[in-house]
């Protein structure tokens, strides 16, 4: 599965898994060609099905997220299903490592059906629009019985040209240790797979769970547009 309109090679999923195991995120550079990324960014104004939510209204910062709804438009729906298919084996291996009995089905449709049966019916995938002074606070999307441990983020505008500031930030809290901050160096058209909330970490006495949150720092100029694909719905 390739997102770039110009690329004809498959992703190295073994390398993606290695990055996720080591850091809790995996960078996938230039998955979108620049023109394609800007075209997708334009959907914040052209997609009539998007539902605007003010970050201030949900106590998550300042700016807007624009939710896709239960039926993602093309091409996001196909990408979401394709990513899930490749990430489910990694998610199941993480659960096995953390001695969690739950196993994720191979296909997204079956997993979403489990969500609905558990009362998780609020879609979380969205575009985000942050202008000068806007930001997204540290948070994690971990509510509900069926939480997928990975999600996908993308940057659809160009840092330094379309906007300034607006860095994508992850923090990782390990037991009895200070939080570890990480800044993902996203560029126009880059995609990253990140840990939703928890992941296994190998310490000196074996594996234990670490807790992750993510945020976007304050935008100092211009307009930052990004995307976030979540594989589970909220209650």
MITIVEX-48024 format. One record per residue: residue number from 0; residue in one letter; x negated, y, z of N, C-alpha, C in turn. Coordinates in Angstrom, 3 decimals, decimal comma. Layout:
! residues N
NUM	a	X	Y	Z	X	Y	Z	X	Y	Z
...
! end
This chain:
! residues 235
0	x	-0,845	-1,195	0,000	0,000	0,000	0,000	-0,871	1,232	0,000
1	x	-0,645	2,119	-0,976	-1,399	3,345	-1,081	-0,444	4,512	-1,205
2	x	-0,708	5,593	-0,510	0,161	6,756	-0,556	-0,291	7,766	-1,589
3	x	-1,588	7,843	-1,846	-2,086	8,839	-2,781	-1,645	8,524	-4,201
4	x	-1,208	9,532	-4,907	-0,773	9,330	-6,285	-1,943	9,029	-7,198
5	x	-3,178	9,284	-6,735	-4,337	9,089	-7,593	-5,152	7,866	-7,214
6	x	-4,892	7,298	-6,050	-5,698	6,169	-5,592	-5,116	4,853	-6,088
7	x	-5,977	3,888	-6,379	-5,496	2,591	-6,843	-6,096	1,451	-6,027
8	x	-6,634	1,777	-4,848	-7,213	0,752	-3,988	-6,341	0,562	-2,760
9	x	-6,379	-0,638	-2,209	-5,613	-0,942	-1,009	-6,363	-0,460	0,230
10	x	-5,630	-0,176	1,277	-6,258	0,171	2,547	-6,991	-1,038	3,115
11	x	-8,083	-0,780	3,806	-8,815	-1,826	4,514	-8,181	-1,963	5,896
12	x	-7,221	-2,885	6,013	-6,469	-2,997	7,259	-7,301	-3,585	8,384
13	x	-8,335	-4,348	8,053	-9,251	-4,826	9,096	-9,974	-3,641	9,733
14	x	-10,364	-2,666	8,914	-11,025	-1,473	9,440	-10,053	-0,625	10,246
15	x	-8,791	-0,524	9,780	-7,770	0,202	10,544	-7,621	-0,415	11,930
16	x	-7,545	-1,743	11,981	-7,408	-2,434	13,269	-8,610	-2,185	14,162
17	x	-9,814	-2,186	13,585	-11,029	-1,941	14,354	-11,022	-0,541	14,961
18	x	-10,615	0,462	14,169	-10,540	1,832	14,678	-9,519	1,934	15,814
19	x	-8,365	1,306	15,622	-7,319	1,365	16,646	-7,783	0,707	17,941
20	x	-8,454	-0,420	17,833	-8,948	-1,104	19,028	-9,979	-0,261	19,764
21	x	-10,816	0,450	19,012	-11,907	1,204	19,625	-11,445	2,532	20,219
22	x	-10,544	3,239	19,528	-10,219	4,615	19,916	-8,749	4,871	20,202
23	x	-7,861	3,973	19,773	-6,436	4,239	19,918	-5,859	5,010	18,757
24	x	-6,672	5,283	17,737	-6,192	5,914	16,514	-7,068	5,465	15,349
25	x	-6,542	5,615	14,136	-7,295	5,301	12,926	-7,034	6,405	11,907
26	x	-8,097	7,008	11,403	-7,984	8,060	10,392	-7,963	7,447	8,994
27	x	-7,037	7,916	8,166	-6,916	7,464	6,778	-7,029	8,705	5,892
28	x	-8,250	9,070	5,505	-8,462	10,342	4,790	-7,836	10,350	3,397
29	x	-7,333	11,542	3,030	-6,834	11,829	1,684	-5,865	10,781	1,159
30	x	-4,936	10,384	2,000	-3,900	9,458	1,554	-2,944	10,120	0,571
31	x	-2,804	11,437	0,692	-2,013	12,198	-0,263	-2,950	13,087	-1,068
32	x	-2,771	13,138	-2,377	-3,449	14,144	-3,178	-2,948	15,522	-2,742
33	x	-3,776	16,581	-2,840	-3,366	17,904	-2,343	-2,033	18,391	-2,896
34	x	-1,816	18,259	-4,196	-0,557	18,720	-4,780	0,626	17,927	-4,224
35	x	0,411	16,632	-4,021	1,476	15,786	-3,485	1,787	16,180	-2,046
36	x	0,754	16,456	-1,255	0,959	16,867	0,137	1,778	18,153	0,204
37	x	1,424	19,133	-0,636	2,171	20,391	-0,627	3,610	20,185	-1,106
38	x	3,802	19,282	-2,054	5,157	18,966	-2,510	6,001	18,386	-1,369
39	x	5,382	17,483	-0,600	6,093	16,910	0,549	6,361	17,962	1,615
40	x	5,420	18,879	1,807	5,626	19,957	2,778	6,828	20,808	2,402
41	x	7,063	20,966	1,099	8,187	21,771	0,631	9,538	21,192	0,993
42	x	9,566	19,924	1,431	10,833	19,314	1,814	11,455	19,970	3,042
43	x	10,666	20,705	3,824	11,250	21,386	4,991	12,315	22,389	4,557
44	x	12,223	22,864	3,308	13,200	23,825	2,802	14,204	23,210	1,827
45	x	13,855	22,074	1,225	14,696	21,535	0,149	15,567	20,356	0,553
46	x	15,197	19,625	1,609	15,980	18,463	2,006	17,180	18,896	2,860
47	x	18,367	18,731	2,307	19,574	19,167	3,001	19,914	18,264	4,190
48	x	19,373	17,027	4,187	19,723	16,076	5,248	18,938	16,287	6,533
49	x	17,907	17,128	6,504	17,094	17,353	7,692	17,895	18,075	8,776
50	x	17,685	17,647	10,019	18,361	18,286	11,159	17,324	19,032	11,989
51	x	17,441	20,347	12,040	16,477	21,173	12,755	16,678	21,074	14,251
52	x	15,572	20,877	14,979	15,578	20,875	16,435	14,481	21,822	16,909
53	x	14,839	22,797	17,719	13,852	23,709	18,283	13,071	22,982	19,375
54	x	11,739	23,048	19,306	10,919	22,419	20,339	11,190	23,032	21,708
55	x	11,499	24,307	21,723	11,810	24,970	22,994	13,064	24,363	23,629
56	x	14,032	23,971	22,813	15,293	23,446	23,339	15,126	22,083	23,989
57	x	14,066	21,350	23,636	13,822	20,032	24,228	12,576	20,049	25,113
58	x	12,130	21,266	25,473	11,007	21,453	26,393	9,735	20,777	25,894
59	x	9,465	20,913	24,593	8,267	20,309	24,008	7,362	21,344	23,345
60	x	7,571	22,618	23,671	6,695	23,636	23,115	7,467	24,706	22,393
61	x	6,933	25,112	21,227	7,556	26,160	20,439	7,381	25,846	18,971
62	x	8,422	26,063	18,173	8,410	25,706	16,766	9,589	24,806	16,454
63	x	9,558	24,173	15,300	10,681	23,350	14,866	10,220	21,970	14,439
64	x	11,016	20,957	14,759	10,910	19,674	14,102	12,188	19,480	13,295
65	x	12,063	18,793	12,175	13,192	18,596	11,272	13,376	17,101	11,088
66	x	14,367	16,558	11,777	14,563	15,110	11,839	15,165	14,590	10,538
67	x	14,627	13,434	10,090	15,106	12,827	8,860	16,502	12,218	9,012
68	x	16,844	11,706	10,175	18,092	10,987	10,357	17,887	9,494	10,184
69	x	18,985	8,756	10,204	18,900	7,291	10,195	18,440	6,729	8,862
70	x	18,708	7,443	7,778	18,278	7,000	6,453	17,205	7,947	5,945
71	x	15,951	7,513	5,977	14,868	8,363	5,519	14,951	8,537	4,006
72	x	14,633	9,736	3,508	14,651	9,959	2,060	13,436	9,311	1,397
73	x	13,509	9,167	0,090	12,344	8,721	-0,668	11,314	9,847	-0,652
74	x	10,035	9,512	-0,572	9,445	8,171	-0,493	9,148	7,710	0,940
75	x	9,615	8,482	1,943	9,255	8,192	3,327	9,752	6,822	3,787
76	x	10,937	6,428	3,362	11,503	5,152	3,808	10,620	3,979	3,400
77	x	10,153	3,989	2,160	9,297	2,891	1,673	7,962	2,888	2,403
78	x	7,393	4,067	2,645	6,118	4,126	3,358	6,262	3,618	4,783
79	x	7,354	4,006	5,430	7,576	3,574	6,815	7,682	2,052	6,892
80	x	8,458	1,462	6,008	8,609	-0,001	6,010	7,283	-0,686	5,686
81	x	6,532	-0,128	4,751	5,254	-0,715	4,390	4,228	-0,638	5,501
82	x	4,160	0,509	6,173	3,246	0,639	7,304	3,623	-0,340	8,417
83	x	4,909	-0,425	8,709	5,339	-1,331	9,785	4,885	-2,761	9,491
84	x	5,070	-3,200	8,262	4,723	-4,571	7,887	3,242	-4,865	8,175
85	x	2,383	-3,888	7,952	0,947	-4,078	8,174	0,556	-3,902	9,640
86	x	1,307	-3,080	10,366	0,942	-2,778	11,752	1,539	-3,749	12,756
87	x	2,612	-4,461	12,393	3,243	-5,392	13,330	2,277	-6,450	13,851
88	x	1,409	-7,045	13,009	0,447	-8,017	13,552	-0,507	-7,392	14,575
89	x	-0,907	-6,142	14,370	-1,778	-5,463	15,332	-1,019	-5,243	16,636
90	x	0,238	-4,806	16,527	1,063	-4,583	17,719	1,252	-5,873	18,506
91	x	1,486	-6,974	17,814	1,660	-8,259	18,503	0,371	-8,718	19,168
92	x	-0,761	-8,473	18,518	-2,050	-8,835	19,126	-2,296	-7,997	20,373
93	x	-1,941	-6,711	20,330	-2,083	-5,866	21,522	-1,225	-6,398	22,659
94	x	0,019	-6,773	22,374	0,887	-7,303	23,427	0,322	-8,587	24,015
95	x	-0,208	-9,434	23,161	-0,818	-10,669	23,652	-2,007	-10,358	24,556
96	x	-2,815	-9,390	24,151	-3,986	-8,997	24,938	-3,585	-8,440	26,306
97	x	-2,463	-7,703	26,340	-2,003	-7,099	27,591	-1,050	-8,004	28,356
98	x	-0,908	-9,245	27,891	-0,040	-10,244	28,535	1,411	-9,777	28,574
99	x	1,845	-9,161	27,471	3,231	-8,749	27,301	3,908	-9,785	26,399
100	x	5,034	-10,341	26,848	5,661	-11,433	26,118	6,380	-11,033	24,845
101	x	6,730	-9,751	24,714	7,527	-9,301	23,558	6,726	-9,417	22,265
102	x	7,379	-9,873	21,194	6,755	-9,939	19,877	7,623	-9,186	18,872
103	x	6,987	-8,425	18,004	7,673	-7,633	17,001	7,931	-8,464	15,753
104	x	9,126	-8,361	15,166	9,410	-9,101	13,936	8,555	-8,588	12,783
105	x	8,477	-9,364	11,723	7,606	-9,020	10,599	8,119	-7,841	9,785
106	x	9,440	-7,624	9,776	10,025	-6,583	8,938	10,697	-5,509	9,784
107	x	10,636	-4,275	9,301	11,182	-3,131	10,032	12,692	-3,243	10,227
108	x	13,420	-3,715	9,227	14,881	-3,790	9,336	15,315	-4,616	10,550
109	x	14,628	-5,726	10,777	14,983	-6,569	11,918	14,671	-5,862	13,232
110	x	13,564	-5,147	13,274	13,207	-4,422	14,494	14,209	-3,310	14,777
111	x	14,634	-2,580	13,745	15,618	-1,523	13,928	16,949	-2,111	14,399
112	x	17,294	-3,304	13,927	18,511	-3,950	14,400	18,427	-4,250	15,890
113	x	17,276	-4,690	16,356	17,086	-4,900	17,794	17,280	-3,586	18,549
114	x	16,773	-2,479	17,981	16,960	-1,166	18,590	18,432	-0,857	18,762
115	x	19,193	-1,046	17,700	20,622	-0,712	17,740	21,364	-1,550	18,772
116	x	21,020	-2,822	18,839	21,677	-3,703	19,797	21,366	-3,296	21,227
117	x	20,227	-2,638	21,442	19,836	-2,178	22,782	20,280	-0,744	23,054
118	x	21,048	-0,147	22,153	21,522	1,215	22,356	20,535	2,291	21,942
119	x	19,495	1,916	21,215	18,527	2,895	20,701	18,961	3,277	19,288
120	x	19,626	4,411	19,171	20,243	4,802	17,907	19,822	6,182	17,419
121	x	18,902	6,851	18,151	18,487	8,201	17,773	17,159	8,155	17,014
122	x	17,175	8,379	15,690	15,934	8,344	14,900	14,958	9,415	15,369
123	x	13,676	9,115	15,289	12,655	10,045	15,766	11,711	10,557	14,678
124	x	11,709	9,939	13,496	10,815	10,381	12,426	11,210	11,788	11,971
125	x	10,211	12,620	11,696	10,517	14,012	11,382	9,377	14,707	10,658
126	x	9,688	15,853	10,080	8,702	16,837	9,665	8,589	17,872	10,784
127	x	7,456	18,554	10,844	7,295	19,621	11,838	6,830	20,886	11,141
128	x	7,338	22,011	11,631	6,938	23,324	11,094	6,536	24,205	12,266
129	x	5,254	24,563	12,304	4,739	25,423	13,367	4,164	26,683	12,748
130	x	4,619	27,825	13,240	4,130	29,116	12,768	3,289	29,767	13,859
131	x	2,907	31,015	13,650	1,993	31,695	14,574	2,542	31,656	16,000
132	x	1,736	31,167	16,931	2,120	31,071	18,319	2,812	29,782	18,689
133	x	3,156	28,954	17,711	3,856	27,699	17,983	2,878	26,597	18,375
134	x	3,398	25,600	19,088	2,577	24,477	19,543	3,496	23,333	19,968
135	x	2,913	22,149	20,091	3,628	20,957	20,569	2,934	20,468	21,822
136	x	3,669	20,341	22,922	3,062	19,946	24,191	2,700	18,457	24,192
137	x	1,830	18,069	25,120	1,483	16,664	25,284	2,731	15,851	25,622
138	x	2,917	14,757	24,910	4,099	13,927	25,132	3,850	12,542	24,534
139	x	4,779	11,647	24,758	4,783	10,333	24,132	6,228	9,909	23,910
140	x	6,463	9,182	22,836	7,816	8,722	22,497	7,958	7,270	22,928
141	x	8,225	7,079	24,226	8,177	5,731	24,787	9,443	5,317	25,504
142	x	10,564	6,005	25,235	11,816	5,667	25,905	12,505	4,512	25,180
143	x	13,099	3,616	25,951	13,857	2,520	25,371	13,238	1,167	25,637
144	x	14,033	0,136	25,426	13,578	-1,243	25,641	12,624	-1,707	24,549
145	x	12,862	-1,248	23,314	12,071	-1,684	22,166	11,236	-0,508	21,666
146	x	9,991	-0,445	22,103	9,080	0,640	21,720	7,938	0,052	20,910
147	x	7,760	0,561	19,695	6,633	0,105	18,879	5,392	0,875	19,314
148	x	4,253	0,191	19,522	3,097	0,847	20,140	2,267	1,713	19,201
149	x	2,677	1,830	17,946	1,927	2,627	16,976	2,875	3,528	16,203
150	x	2,374	4,667	15,764	3,129	5,558	14,902	2,180	6,220	13,918
151	x	2,744	6,915	12,943	1,951	7,494	11,855	2,184	8,995	11,801
152	x	1,100	9,763	11,669	1,212	11,216	11,508	0,468	11,624	10,243
153	x	0,887	12,733	9,648	0,257	13,228	8,426	0,207	14,743	8,456
154	x	-0,819	15,320	7,816	-0,936	16,771	7,693	-0,671	17,151	6,243
155	x	0,309	18,032	6,030	0,777	18,355	4,681	0,410	19,759	4,231
156	x	-0,280	20,525	5,073	-0,801	21,827	4,693	-2,277	21,887	5,075
157	x	-2,979	22,896	4,577	-4,444	22,918	4,673	-4,939	23,840	5,781
158	x	-5,673	23,234	6,722	-6,283	24,007	7,794	-7,315	24,971	7,226
159	x	-7,308	26,219	7,725	-8,236	27,230	7,257	-7,728	28,013	6,068
160	x	-6,716	27,486	5,381	-6,132	28,177	4,228	-4,657	28,460	4,454
161	x	-3,877	27,431	4,716	-2,448	27,598	4,973	-2,174	27,992	6,419
162	x	-3,054	27,570	7,319	-2,881	27,885	8,736	-4,217	27,845	9,448
163	x	-4,259	28,456	10,641	-5,433	28,389	11,512	-4,985	27,848	12,871
164	x	-5,906	27,143	13,546	-5,548	26,500	14,807	-4,798	25,218	14,524
165	x	-3,840	24,893	15,381	-2,973	23,754	15,115	-3,690	22,408	15,054
166	x	-4,682	22,193	15,916	-5,401	20,918	15,920	-4,534	19,818	16,526
167	x	-4,670	18,612	15,986	-3,941	17,464	16,527	-4,779	16,855	17,640
168	x	-4,178	16,725	18,817	-4,912	16,326	20,018	-4,296	15,063	20,621
169	x	-5,152	14,148	21,045	-4,748	12,973	21,817	-5,440	13,019	23,167
170	x	-4,752	12,566	24,215	-5,413	12,355	25,499	-5,194	10,911	25,927
171	x	-6,206	10,358	26,564	-6,142	8,963	27,017	-6,473	8,912	28,501
172	x	-5,562	8,357	29,289	-5,745	8,243	30,725	-6,071	6,804	31,094
173	x	-7,291	6,578	31,582	-7,709	5,261	32,044	-7,601	5,212	33,563
174	x	-7,328	4,057	34,133	-7,171	3,953	35,587	-8,380	4,509	36,340
175	x	-8,080	5,361	37,341	-9,103	5,916	38,237	-10,167	6,730	37,491
176	x	-9,804	7,276	36,326	-10,737	8,086	35,560	-10,032	9,356	35,091
177	x	-10,818	10,396	34,768	-10,263	11,614	34,200	-9,748	11,348	32,788
178	x	-8,763	12,128	32,360	-8,233	11,983	31,002	-9,307	12,294	29,964
179	x	-9,302	11,510	28,893	-10,262	11,714	27,808	-9,551	12,419	26,650
180	x	-9,950	13,657	26,295	-9,325	14,352	25,171	-9,995	13,965	23,858
181	x	-9,195	13,898	22,805	-9,706	13,602	21,469	-9,011	14,528	20,478
182	x	-9,782	15,181	19,618	-9,234	16,023	18,561	-9,399	15,287	17,241
183	x	-8,284	15,019	16,570	-8,346	14,320	15,289	-8,621	15,343	14,183
184	x	-9,704	15,167	13,422	-10,075	16,160	12,396	-9,250	15,994	11,128
185	x	-7,931	16,207	11,240	-7,055	16,027	10,082	-7,266	17,142	9,064
186	x	-7,315	16,745	7,787	-7,372	17,686	6,674	-6,136	17,505	5,803
187	x	-5,965	18,385	4,840	-4,818	18,313	3,943	-4,709	16,926	3,322
188	x	-3,546	16,295	3,479	-3,311	14,990	2,880	-3,783	13,816	3,704
189	x	-4,399	14,083	4,866	-4,849	12,986	5,729	-3,681	12,390	6,501
190	x	-3,808	11,095	6,778	-2,851	10,359	7,593	-3,612	9,740	8,750
191	x	-2,970	9,587	9,884	-3,569	8,880	11,015	-2,531	7,951	11,627
192	x	-2,980	6,763	11,995	-2,174	5,861	12,806	-2,616	6,074	14,245
193	x	-1,672	6,332	15,142	-2,026	6,609	16,534	-1,234	5,700	17,468
194	x	-1,768	5,522	18,668	-1,048	4,781	19,692	0,124	5,613	20,197
195	x	1,284	4,990	20,308	2,485	5,693	20,762	2,386	6,079	22,234
196	x	1,964	5,131	23,074	1,950	5,389	24,516	0,884	4,584	25,246
197	x	0,791	3,292	24,976	-0,155	2,435	25,690	-0,897	1,523	24,726
198	x	-2,125	1,192	25,105	-2,922	0,264	24,307	-3,857	-0,502	25,226
199	x	-4,382	-1,642	24,765	-5,362	-2,360	25,581	-6,752	-1,744	25,445
200	x	-7,473	-1,729	26,546	-8,859	-1,251	26,544	-9,708	-2,271	27,278
201	x	-10,842	-2,629	26,682	-11,703	-3,635	27,278	-12,703	-2,976	28,223
202	x	-12,570	-3,260	29,509	-13,502	-2,764	30,500	-14,476	-3,838	30,936
203	x	-15,212	-3,571	31,972	-16,219	-4,521	32,436	-15,605	-5,766	33,064
204	x	-14,334	-5,666	33,478	-13,676	-6,801	34,120	-12,502	-7,330	33,281
205	x	-12,569	-7,093	31,975	-11,519	-7,575	31,094	-10,663	-6,438	30,561
206	x	-9,538	-6,783	29,969	-8,661	-5,786	29,358	-7,683	-5,197	30,378
207	x	-7,416	-3,908	30,223	-6,360	-3,272	30,980	-5,677	-2,239	30,084
208	x	-4,537	-1,719	30,531	-3,753	-0,787	29,731	-4,182	0,649	29,995
209	x	-4,276	1,418	28,919	-4,518	2,853	29,054	-3,326	3,596	28,458
210	x	-3,094	4,792	28,938	-1,922	5,582	28,582	-2,339	6,745	27,686
211	x	-1,617	6,948	26,580	-1,952	8,013	25,640	-0,783	8,959	25,417
212	x	-1,113	10,232	25,194	-0,160	11,247	24,781	-0,775	12,035	23,626
213	x	0,085	12,731	22,878	-0,444	13,550	21,791	0,219	14,915	21,781
214	x	-0,448	15,861	21,107	0,018	17,249	21,079	-0,563	17,933	19,850
215	x	-0,075	19,149	19,579	-0,659	20,017	18,552	-0,944	21,353	19,213
216	x	-2,194	21,812	19,119	-2,568	23,060	19,775	-1,911	24,260	19,089
217	x	-1,982	25,389	19,746	-1,297	26,601	19,265	-1,793	27,006	17,869
218	x	-0,863	27,308	16,988	-1,193	27,810	15,656	-1,525	29,299	15,768
219	x	-2,686	29,681	15,252	-3,143	31,059	15,385	-2,814	31,909	14,152
220	x	-2,484	31,265	13,042	-2,141	32,010	11,837	-1,528	31,084	10,802
221	x	-0,653	31,638	9,948	-0,071	30,863	8,865	1,026	29,916	9,320
222	x	1,175	28,830	8,575	2,243	27,868	8,831	1,700	26,445	8,665
223	x	1,838	25,645	9,716	1,377	24,249	9,711	2,580	23,324	9,534
224	x	2,538	22,476	8,511	3,611	21,512	8,283	3,012	20,108	8,320
225	x	3,621	19,258	9,113	3,156	17,876	9,237	4,326	16,921	9,238
226	x	4,020	15,648	9,329	5,042	14,605	9,370	4,691	13,598	10,443
227	x	5,705	12,981	11,003	5,507	11,936	11,998	6,520	10,828	11,737
228	x	6,023	9,616	11,544	6,882	8,452	11,326	6,847	7,583	12,567
229	x	8,013	7,395	13,155	8,161	6,517	14,320	8,916	5,279	13,883
230	x	8,538	4,119	14,436	9,136	2,866	14,006	10,262	2,391	14,926
231	x	10,448	3,074	16,036	11,559	2,740	16,915	12,414	3,982	17,134
232	x	13,682	3,766	17,473	14,608	4,850	17,767	14,684	5,083	19,269
233	x	15,124	6,263	19,641	15,269	6,607	21,054	16,672	6,230	21,543
234	x	16,825	5,990	22,847	18,154	5,721	23,399	19,080	6,917	23,186
! end
